[in-house]
């Protein structure tokens, strides 16, 4: 018998499909993720949810916590990807976020077209490890601490024009990510050694009030 743990707050469309596929569902209140299949923790987002959480800043916070809580973390992005990208002013932001999730947070992204396809993916994933087919899903948690340095670097890489080397440089000069975020444009330029154009973009991102995903001002030119 193959079991999948489902967050009790999850919408019923995917769980209904999972039941039709013959999986046994165990509903729990999960702190991180929406599904646990064997050793895999799965966060499911529609394309619009993904984009919305990207611009609101929730995406990387959720990814960090998911990656810290589980050894194998997966993100399913569900929906019409082409349509969503056509509506974005700067699709590079989307692909940049996926790269950061993969290499910065260790999150494995997959794409599905609808809830039925998502359920099929989870079904295959749940049956993949032979050694856990007859056992309840195993929730394996990683230590919550020990990757602070990497997390600090990844956090700064979310700023426009900041790669690994510049992130390390800023941390050496300011000490902590918080001090970098609190720095003025002048301090980023003189103490941080960044060019004026780059510091202007960074302070613009940090200081601009969030106006909602549907407004043109929301589309960042990174």
C-alpha positions in Angstrom: 0.0 0.0 0.0 1.4 3.4 -1.0 0.6 6.3 1.2 1.0 10.0 0.6 0.8 12.6 3.4 -1.3 15.6 2.3 -1.5 19.0 4.1 -5.0 19.3 5.4 -5.3 22.8 4.0 -4.6 21.6 0.4 -7.4 22.1 -2.1 -9.2 18.9 -3.0 -8.6 18.7 -6.7 -5.2 16.9 -6.6 -6.1 14.7 -3.6 -9.2 13.6 -5.5 -7.1 12.5 -8.4 -4.6 10.7 -6.1 -7.5 8.7 -4.6 -8.6 7.7 -8.1 -5.1 6.5 -8.8 -5.4 4.2 -5.8 -3.2 6.0 -3.3 -4.0 6.1 0.4 -4.0 9.6 1.8 -2.9 10.6 5.3 -4.1 14.2 6.1 -1.9 16.1 8.5 -1.1 19.8 9.2 2.3 20.1 7.6 4.6 23.0 8.6 6.4 22.9 5.3 5.2 21.6 1.9 1.9 20.3 0.6 2.6 16.6 0.1 5.1 14.0 1.4 5.6 11.1 -0.9 8.2 8.6 0.5 11.3 10.7 1.1 10.2 13.6 -1.0 8.6 16.8 0.2 6.5 18.5 -2.4 5.4 22.2 -2.6 2.7 22.7 -5.2 2.0 26.1 -6.8 0.0 27.2 -9.7 1.9 29.4 -12.2 0.2 32.5 -10.9 0.9 31.5 -7.3 4.6 31.1 -8.2 4.8 34.5 -9.9 2.9 36.2 -7.1 5.1 34.7 -4.3 8.2 35.6 -6.4 7.3 39.3 -6.4 6.1 39.3 -2.8 9.3 37.8 -1.6 7.5 34.7 -0.1 9.0 32.3 -2.6 12.6 32.2 -1.4 11.5 32.2 2.3 9.4 29.2 1.7 12.1 27.5 -0.4 14.7 28.0 2.4 12.4 26.5 5.1 11.4 23.6 2.8 15.0 22.9 2.0 16.1 23.0 5.6 13.2 20.8 6.8 13.6 18.0 4.2 16.4 16.1 2.4 14.6 15.9 -0.9 12.5 19.0 -1.7 10.5 19.4 -4.9 8.5 22.3 -6.4 5.7 21.6 -8.8 4.6 24.6 -10.9 1.2 23.8 -12.3 -0.7 25.5 -15.2 -0.2 27.1 -18.5 3.4 28.3 -18.3 3.6 29.8 -21.9 0.5 31.9 -21.2 1.9 33.2 -18.0 5.3 34.1 -19.5 3.7 36.0 -22.3 2.0 38.2 -19.8 5.2 39.0 -17.9 7.1 42.1 -18.9 10.4 40.4 -18.0 10.3 36.6 -18.2 14.0 36.5 -17.2 12.9 37.1 -13.6 11.0 33.8 -13.8 13.9 31.8 -15.1 16.3 33.5 -12.7 14.1 32.4 -9.8 14.2 28.8 -11.0 17.9 28.9 -11.2 18.2 30.3 -7.7 15.8 27.7 -6.4 17.8 24.8 -8.0 21.4 25.9 -7.3 20.9 28.1 -4.3 18.3 26.2 -2.3 18.5 22.7 -3.7 14.8 22.7 -4.7 14.0 20.5 -7.8 11.4 22.2 -10.0 9.0 20.3 -12.2 6.1 21.5 -14.4 2.6 20.0 -14.9 -0.3 21.2 -16.9 -3.2 20.5 -14.5 -4.1 18.8 -11.2 -4.6 15.4 -12.9 -1.0 15.6 -14.2 0.3 16.7 -10.8 -1.4 13.7 -9.2 0.2 11.4 -11.8 3.6 12.9 -11.0 3.1 12.4 -7.2 1.9 8.8 -7.9 5.0 7.9 -9.8 7.2 9.7 -7.2 5.5 7.9 -4.3 6.1 4.5 -5.9 9.7 5.2 -6.9 11.7 4.1 -3.8 11.1 0.3 -3.6 12.1 0.2 0.1 9.3 2.4 1.2 6.4 1.0 -0.8 4.9 -0.9 2.2 5.8 1.7 4.8 4.2 5.0 5.8 5.9 8.1 4.2 9.2 8.9 6.0 9.6 12.5 6.9 13.4 13.1 7.0 14.4 16.5 8.3 17.8 18.1 7.8 19.4 20.2 10.5 18.0 23.7 10.6 21.4 25.2 11.1 24.7 24.8 9.4 24.1 26.4 6.1 23.8 30.0 7.3 26.7 31.2 5.2 25.3 29.8 2.0 21.9 31.2 2.9 23.3 34.7 3.4 25.0 34.6 0.0 21.8 33.4 -1.7 19.8 36.1 0.1 22.0 38.8 -1.4 22.0 37.2 -4.8 18.3 38.1 -5.0 19.4 41.7 -5.4 19.8 43.0 -9.0 23.3 42.5 -10.4 24.7 40.7 -7.4 26.4 37.3 -8.0 28.3 35.1 -5.7 31.5 37.1 -5.6 29.8 40.4 -5.0 27.6 38.9 -2.3 30.7 37.6 -0.5 32.4 41.0 -1.0 29.4 42.8 0.6 29.2 40.4 3.5 32.9 40.9 4.2 32.5 44.7 4.2 29.2 45.0 6.0 29.2 41.9 8.2 25.6 40.7 7.8 22.8 40.7 5.1 20.8 43.0 7.4 23.5 45.7 7.3 23.6 45.4 3.5 19.9 46.0 3.3 20.1 48.9 5.7 22.9 50.6 3.9 22.2 53.8 2.0 22.9 54.2 -1.7 26.0 56.2 -0.9 27.3 53.5 1.5 26.8 50.7 -1.0 28.8 52.9 -3.5 31.7 53.9 -1.2 31.9 51.1 1.4 30.5 48.3 -0.7 32.4 49.3 -3.9 29.4 49.0 -6.2 28.8 51.2 -9.2 26.2 54.0 -9.1 23.9 52.3 -11.6 23.9 49.1 -9.6 23.4 50.8 -6.3 20.5 52.8 -7.8 18.8 49.6 -8.9 19.3 47.9 -5.5 17.9 50.8 -3.5 15.0 51.0 -6.0 14.1 47.4 -5.4 14.4 47.7 -1.6 12.5 51.0 -1.3 9.8 50.7 -3.9 6.3 50.0 -2.4 4.7 46.8 -3.6 1.7 47.8 -5.8 0.3 44.4 -6.8 1.2 41.8 -9.4 -1.2 43.0 -12.1 0.2 46.5 -12.3 2.9 47.3 -14.8 5.1 48.9 -12.1 5.3 45.5 -10.5 7.4 44.1 -13.4 10.9 44.6 -12.3 13.6 45.5 -14.8 16.5 43.5 -13.5 
